[in-house]
């Protein structure tokens, strides 16, 4: 079993408002987070990690996937606005 760094969406250590409270229902970010946490099977990623006994804990693939997809969607929307001359 792969070891991952601890991830807590309710933490307030460096952020004033917890991450879970920033995701408002009905937004794209909330839907993306829900789909990755509940609907997508990420076990394929865990099979690739070999840090059970030694090595540093890896970043959770769910968190990385959320960051990549969120950044991609905002990049695409910004490019569309730029092409439209807005």
N, C-alpha and C positions, 0 to 999 in steps of 0.2 A: 504494500500500500504506500502510495506516495505521501510524503509529508509536505504540507503547505504552510506558508506563513499565516498567522492568525489574522482573520478578517472579520471585523465586527461593524455592521452598518449603523449601529447605535452609539459608537464611540464619539466622544466629544473632546478628545485630548488636544488636537490641533485645530479643530473646527468648532465654531460656536454653536452651529446647528447640526445635529446628527444627519448623516448622509440619508438615512431612511426617511427622515422628515422633509428632505429637500425634493424627494421624488413625489410629485403631486399626481394623484390618480387622474387618468385621462390624458397624460402627456406621453410623448414618444419615449422619453427616458424611463418612465415607469413601466411602460409596456415592454421595452427592451430588457429591463432588469427582471421583470416577471418571467419573460420567456426564457431567458438564460438560466435563471434560478430554478424554474419549475418544469419547463417543457423540453429543453434540449439536453440530450444525454452527453455528458462530457467525460465519460469513462475512457474513451480512446486516448485522451490526453494523459490520464493517470497511468496508463500502461507504459508510457514512454519514460517516466521518471524512475530512476534507480537510486533514490536517496532514502531508502527505508532505514538503513543502519548508519550510513555515513553521508557526509555532505550537508550542505546548508538546505534549509527548507525552501521550496520553490514558491513562486507567486501562484496563487490560485488561478487556474485557467479561466474560470468564470469571470473574475475581475478583469483579467487581461482582455478577454473577448468583449466585455462591456466597453472598455476604454477604446479599443480599436474600432468597433462598430459605431460608437457614438462619434468619435473623431471623423470617421469616414462620412457619416451622414451630414455632419456639419460642414465638411469640406465640400461635398457635392452641392449642398444648398447654397453655400457662398459662391461657388463657381457659377451656378445658374443665375444668381443675382447679378454677378459681374457680367455675364454674357448678355443679360437683358438690359444692362446699362443702368441698373438701379443704384 
